[in-house]
Amino acid sequence: MNKIKFSKWNKSVPMYDDFQAAICDSITRDYLEKFDVLEIGVGRGGTAQKLLEKFDNVNYEGIDIDKDALKIAKETLGEKR
């Protein structure tokens, strides 16, 4: 995964990392089986990256109207998506 693409952008959004952590922390139960997440407005893939790092049993799907952002998200997430 390419975290470098986020480094400059993350600094321009107040509390970006805290927001991403809060999203992942809001999933509190231990999932024994696969579970589904649909993210509307995937952007550059920051939330997806955190979810996929934390949970190996998530079936993630993300959509966005910004094709350039989706391209970056696909590059960032690579095979994990």
Beta strands, then each sheet from edge to edge (+ up, - down):
strand 1: 35-40
strand 2: 58-63
sheet 1: 1+ 2+
end
